[in-house]
Amino acid sequence: MRHIVKREGHEEHYESQKVFYTCYSACLNGSCSDEQAQKICKKVAKSVDKWVADKKHITSNDIFKKVTELLKAEHEKAAFMYETHRDIF
């Protein structure tokens, strides 16, 4: 099981569902329909899962940057919501 280092310094197990739901929330706040948000976030979460798989050390900030990058390619407004409202999600 892959661990990530959180901003506060503690470690947690990596959970793909957290990536999906933070992305999903940003998409809904970025004016995506439920169907569009689910499609985008499944794609983003799958890409992050693959990216994380070979990492020995990962931080929540690394994941944040990767999700932001992937989300920008899918939906600019949702990416803005994700990037600028980090502590809300």
C-alpha positions as CSV (number, residue, x, y, z in Angstrom):
1,M,0.0,0.0,0.0
2,R,1.4,3.4,-1.0
3,H,1.7,6.1,1.6
4,I,1.6,9.8,1.1
5,V,3.0,12.6,3.3
6,K,0.3,15.1,4.1
7,R,0.9,18.9,4.5
8,E,0.9,18.6,8.3
9,G,3.6,15.9,8.1
10,H,1.7,12.8,8.9
11,E,1.4,9.8,6.5
12,E,-1.8,8.3,5.1
13,H,-2.6,5.5,2.7
14,Y,-3.1,6.7,-0.9
15,E,-6.8,6.5,-1.8
16,S,-7.9,7.0,-5.3
17,Q,-11.4,7.8,-4.1
18,K,-10.1,11.0,-2.5
19,V,-8.6,12.1,-5.8
20,F,-11.9,11.4,-7.5
21,Y,-14.1,13.2,-5.0
22,T,-11.9,16.3,-4.7
23,C,-11.8,16.5,-8.5
24,Y,-15.6,15.8,-8.7
25,S,-16.3,18.6,-6.2
26,A,-14.2,21.0,-8.2
27,C,-15.9,20.0,-11.4
28,L,-19.4,20.6,-10.0
29,N,-18.3,24.0,-8.7
30,G,-16.8,24.7,-12.1
31,S,-20.2,24.3,-13.8
32,C,-19.8,20.7,-15.0
33,S,-22.8,18.4,-15.2
34,D,-22.8,15.4,-13.0
35,E,-22.2,13.1,-16.0
36,Q,-19.3,15.3,-17.3
37,A,-17.8,15.6,-13.8
38,Q,-17.8,11.8,-13.3
39,K,-16.3,11.2,-16.7
40,I,-13.5,13.8,-16.2
41,C,-12.7,12.6,-12.6
42,K,-12.6,8.9,-13.5
43,K,-10.0,9.8,-16.2
44,V,-8.0,12.0,-13.8
45,A,-8.1,9.5,-10.9
46,K,-7.0,6.7,-13.2
47,S,-4.1,8.8,-14.5
48,V,-3.0,9.7,-11.0
49,D,-3.2,6.0,-9.9
50,K,-0.8,5.1,-12.7
51,W,1.5,8.0,-11.9
52,V,1.6,7.2,-8.1
53,A,2.1,3.5,-8.7
54,D,5.9,3.7,-9.3
55,K,6.6,6.4,-6.7
56,K,8.7,5.6,-3.6
57,H,8.0,9.0,-1.9
58,I,5.0,11.1,-2.6
59,T,3.4,14.1,-0.9
60,S,-0.1,15.4,-1.0
61,N,1.3,18.5,-2.7
62,D,2.8,16.3,-5.5
63,I,-0.7,14.8,-6.0
64,F,-2.3,18.2,-5.9
65,K,0.0,19.5,-8.7
66,K,-0.6,16.4,-10.8
67,V,-4.4,16.6,-10.4
68,T,-4.3,20.3,-11.3
69,E,-2.2,19.6,-14.4
70,L,-4.6,16.8,-15.6
71,L,-7.7,18.7,-14.7
72,K,-6.5,21.8,-16.7
73,A,-6.3,19.6,-19.8
74,E,-9.9,18.5,-19.3
75,H,-11.8,21.5,-18.0
76,E,-10.1,24.9,-17.3
77,K,-12.8,26.3,-14.9
78,A,-12.9,23.1,-12.8
79,A,-9.1,23.2,-12.6
80,F,-9.3,26.8,-11.4
81,M,-11.7,25.8,-8.7
82,Y,-9.5,22.8,-7.7
83,E,-6.4,24.9,-7.6
84,T,-7.7,28.0,-5.8
85,H,-10.1,26.3,-3.3
86,R,-7.7,23.6,-2.0
87,D,-8.7,23.8,1.7
88,I,-12.4,23.7,1.0
89,F,-12.2,20.2,-0.6
